[in-house]
């Protein structure tokens, strides 16, 4: 049961990463709002005339590519049979999402460009850190065995 739960976490994480990564690449202005960009006119079709905003959109698109790639890694991790590798993936994501959460909280407490919509990011990354932390530190080592290994 717990092995299936870890695979479901991997599936959910990959689905969110595929969607979020694609959106960041195709519509970077959706994410620009989290960074303090103002919405000018139509939210769905917007071409910035500010060079700083264009640079921000390039960075958002690059980050979107990384997010999409994470989705692929997690999707294929479901078929890894080596429990040490699966545990390493879980620990790595716990660290990544915990660090991301800490950066968001620090920004919330110190930056003037903080938007209330960033609370959604804090909930998302805090939740991912919590889920991966639960598997990393609470679940027994057998949870990292793949479903194929569990069937043997």
C-alpha positions, 0 to 999 in steps of 0.5 A, a space after each residue: 500500500 505504501 509503495 503504491 502511495 509513493 508511486 502515486 506521489 511520483 505520478 501527481 508530481 510529474 503531472 503538476 510538473 508537466 503542466 506547470 513547466 509547459 505553462 511557464 514556457 508557453 505563457 511566462 507572463 502567468 508566472 511573472 505576476 508572482 514576481 511582481 509584474 503588473 497585468 497590462 490589458 488582456 491577461 491571456 495575450 500580452 507582449 511586454 515592451 519592457 526589456 527587464 520584463 522580457 529578460 524575466 520571461 526568458 528566465 521563467 521559460 528556462 525554469 519551465 524547461 527544468 520543471 518539465 524535465 523534473 516531471 520526466 525524471 519523476 515519471 520514469 522513477 516509478 520504474 526504478 527497482 533500486 530502492 537506494 535510488 528511489 530513496 535518493 530521489 525522495 530525499 533530493 526532492 525533500 531538500 529542493 522543496 524545503 529550500 524553495 519554501 524557505 526562499 518563498 517565506 524569506 521573500 514574503 517577509 522581506 520583499 516589497 514586490 510580494 503578491 498575495 497570490 504567492 501564498 499559493 506557491 508557499 502552499 504548493 512547495 510546503 505541501 511537496 516538501 511535507 509529502 516527500 519528507 513524510 516518505 523520507 523520514 516516516 515511512 519504513 525502508 520497504 516503501 522505496 522498493 518498486 512495485 515490481 520488487 514488492 510483487 516478488 
